[in-house]
Amino acid sequence: MDFQQARACPPRDFLTEIRAWRTNRELGFDESFDETLLMPILRTTLLHVPSFFNSQTTRIVVLLRLDNKRLWDLISNCLERTRDRTLVPSETYEGLRRLGNANGSVLFYEDTAAIGALLQSPNSARYVGKFQSLIQQTSAQQQFVVQTALCVEGLGGTLHYFNGGLIDEAIKQEWAIEPGWRLVAQIVFGKVLEPVGVKFHSPLDGRLIVKGGDLLRNQDDGGQDSKAWDWLQNEVNHVLTA
């Protein structure tokens, strides 16, 4: 599908989907979810979410059902081995193991070989000091798109950053993942078992600044605000009361 075809598709209310994006820590198995919906979501994400210099360094691994349970048992076991159990409540490990009851997990990796090749590109020289930040931004965009798309399909999700060291190596060995792939994050998805609480929003004053254009009209016009200003105020009020 090209750009014009995509524009012609019936639009979704993207902002509504963003507002619905919440962290759901208590997840179960949603038997009604059609797993075949995952592939279009993940393929579209990998193909079309922008990346630094179109580097396409992100890699995705999906673990479903029993493999998802094995994943969270493994992560919990790794943490138990590397942390002082007297400092970590037992509820923490129990909570991690419960994530294994969900439908699955999407694991986000960055391919160090692809990143290394990018470093050799003549265009990359002036960005060398910013590479790690730019790569992380690419991964973050992929994570956001995937969880929002899963939300559209009626699933809950929670994003975790268990990576590095023993956890990364144990997962690679268990599922024969490429040695050069570096684990960044996991999105667990499944049926929402407990509603989330009210989300606190910091005031947008000082966080949103607009310069130029007609979006924020000068108040010297007799007190008549523009339609754009009314729209912006409504959006702000909606976010603060959501």
C-alpha atoms as one frame of an Amber mdcrd trajectory, in Angstrom:
protein
   0.000   0.000   0.000   1.433   3.375  -0.997   0.996   6.698   0.816  -2.057
   7.807  -1.175  -3.790   4.463  -0.648  -3.093   4.659   3.080  -4.556   8.171
   3.192  -7.719   6.875   1.499  -8.345   4.194   4.148 -11.067   4.902   6.740
  -9.231   6.727   9.528  -9.063   5.506  13.100  -9.180   8.018  15.911  -5.479
   7.812  16.676  -5.635  10.124  19.694  -8.366   8.003  21.270  -6.158   4.924
  20.963  -3.282   6.782  22.618  -5.533   7.776  25.519  -6.509   4.127  25.957
  -2.846   3.061  26.158  -2.331   2.015  29.785  -0.043  -0.337  31.678  -1.975
  -3.458  32.745   0.061  -5.459  35.239  -2.517  -8.191  35.861  -2.996 -10.086
  32.610  -4.614 -13.394  31.774  -5.084 -15.489  28.654  -7.608 -14.107  26.172
  -8.942 -17.148  24.322 -10.890 -14.969  21.902  -7.755 -13.297  20.518  -6.856
 -14.396  16.998  -3.077 -14.903  16.976  -2.946 -14.460  13.202  -3.534 -10.729
  13.813  -0.044 -10.478  15.279   1.826 -10.879  12.014   0.282  -7.868  10.208
   0.943  -5.735  13.296   4.572  -6.785  13.627   5.346  -6.764   9.901   3.870
  -3.298   9.496   5.830  -2.076  12.509   9.162  -3.408  11.259   8.606  -2.232
   7.686   7.102   1.200   8.204   8.070   2.674  11.579  10.883   5.136  10.782
  14.421   4.493  11.971  17.630   6.520  12.123  19.058   6.747   8.554  16.548
   4.004   7.661  18.914   1.701   9.550  16.209  -0.908  10.339  18.232  -2.307
  13.238  15.260  -3.476  15.331  14.540  -7.203  15.562  11.424  -8.768  17.104
  10.858 -12.177  18.691   7.364 -13.310  19.748   6.835 -15.938  22.449   3.312
 -17.333  22.793   1.452 -19.521  25.261   3.768 -22.019  26.970   6.835 -20.242
  25.623   5.610 -17.058  27.274   5.276 -18.900  30.589   8.802 -20.275  30.192
  10.073 -16.751  29.514   8.763 -15.246  32.735   9.784 -18.238  34.835  13.262
 -17.842  33.363  13.426 -14.077  34.029  12.216 -14.572  37.593  14.806 -17.304
  38.178  17.577 -15.099  36.766  16.629 -12.242  39.093  16.551 -14.587  42.074
  20.084 -15.714  41.234  21.507 -12.226  40.778  19.759 -10.241  43.525  19.686
 -10.472  47.289  16.328 -12.087  48.040  16.176 -10.296  51.383  16.009  -6.979
  49.482  13.382  -8.002  46.924   9.861  -8.896  48.141   8.638 -12.356  47.184
   5.590 -10.659  45.620   7.898  -9.257  42.933   8.864 -12.720  41.714   5.282
 -13.954  41.977   4.115 -10.988  39.874   6.683 -11.773  37.195   5.638 -15.398
  37.033   1.984 -14.368  36.662   2.952 -12.591  33.436   3.408 -16.086  32.048
  -0.374 -16.513  32.201  -0.847 -13.907  29.443  -1.148 -14.693  25.728   2.424
 -13.827  24.899   5.343 -11.440  24.886   6.952  -9.384  22.139  10.713  -9.088
  22.647  12.492  -6.123  21.091  16.130  -6.481  20.088  18.728  -4.314  18.387
  21.078  -6.006  15.920  24.625  -5.006  16.885  25.980  -6.148  13.496  23.569
  -3.824  11.681  24.488  -1.012  14.061  28.179  -1.673  13.402  27.615  -1.472
   9.648  25.773   1.801  10.144  28.725   3.186  12.073  30.879   2.611   8.995
  28.555   4.690   6.824  30.055   8.041   5.732  26.797   9.760   6.692  27.057
   8.627  10.299  30.301  10.362  11.271  28.668  13.480  12.689  26.238  11.405
  14.781  28.728   9.048  16.436  28.270  10.540  19.895  24.487  10.285  19.593
  24.202   6.764  18.236  22.974   4.998  21.355  20.309   7.633  21.950  19.118
   7.492  18.335  18.976   3.693  18.332  16.972   3.734  21.574  14.537   6.181
  19.997  14.031   3.801  17.076  13.286   0.943  19.454  10.936   3.093  21.539
   8.882   3.964  18.448   8.540   0.273  17.618   7.418  -0.511  21.167   4.842
   2.273  21.166   3.331   1.226  17.840   3.081  -2.451  18.805   1.435  -1.851
  22.172  -0.988   0.697  20.719  -1.936  -1.741  17.936  -2.513  -4.497  20.503
  -4.693  -2.082  22.455  -6.767  -1.500  19.307  -7.356  -5.276  19.184  -8.779
  -5.187  22.719  -5.748  -6.535  24.577  -4.008  -5.156  27.614  -0.257  -4.848
  27.793   2.648  -4.006  30.016   6.123  -2.887  28.971   9.239  -4.172  30.759
  12.979  -3.625  30.424  14.534  -6.823  31.722  17.714  -7.068  29.684  21.460
  -7.488  29.732  23.728  -9.946  31.501  22.303 -13.246  32.663  18.753 -12.582
  31.420  19.825 -11.758  27.863  22.123 -14.776  27.639  19.595 -17.178  29.163
  16.897 -16.136  26.682  19.299 -16.472  23.749  20.234 -19.998  24.802  16.649
 -21.071  25.462  15.302 -19.923  22.082  18.449 -19.994  19.898  18.421 -16.245
  19.271  21.219 -14.629  17.257  24.256 -13.871  19.480  24.581 -10.346  18.079
  21.062  -9.312  18.997  20.882  -7.127  22.123  17.689  -7.348  24.171  16.001
  -4.002  24.888  12.439  -4.556  26.132   9.442  -6.862  26.384   5.743  -6.159
  25.878   3.493  -8.712  27.569  -0.040  -8.829  26.178  -3.239 -10.585  27.187
  -6.636 -10.210  28.798  -7.024  -7.370  31.298  -7.915  -8.906  34.676  -8.041
  -5.751  36.773  -9.053  -2.248  35.660  -6.310   0.338  35.946  -6.692   3.274
  38.294  -7.049   6.929  37.447  -3.987   8.261  35.672  -2.423  11.435  37.051
  -1.618  14.084  34.445   0.795  16.902  35.138  -0.565  20.283  33.983   0.316
  21.117  30.388   1.220  24.676  31.353   4.910  25.019  30.564   5.015  21.624
  28.839   3.379  22.683  25.563   4.709  25.740  23.741   3.539  27.004  20.341
   5.313  29.767  18.407   4.020  31.408  15.235   1.073  30.527  13.069  -2.596
  30.966  13.897  -2.944  28.105  16.370  -2.777  30.486  19.321  -4.270  33.812
  18.342  -3.481  37.030  20.143  -6.131  37.958  22.690  -6.176  41.592  21.421
  -8.807  40.705  18.806 -11.748  41.506  21.082 -11.624  38.230  22.969 -12.604
  36.017  20.031 -10.492  32.853  20.053  -9.818  30.964  16.857 -11.329  27.560
  16.171  -7.837  26.128  16.435  -7.468  27.559  19.923 -10.857  26.104  20.927
  -9.769  22.737  19.569  -6.504  22.842  21.498  -8.272  23.802  24.718 -10.733
  20.940  24.284  -7.886  18.490  23.695  -6.054  19.705  26.809  -9.210  19.470
  28.927  -9.940  15.985  27.611  -6.449  14.767  28.475  -6.546  16.280  31.973
  -9.907  14.700  32.780  -9.346  11.332  31.070
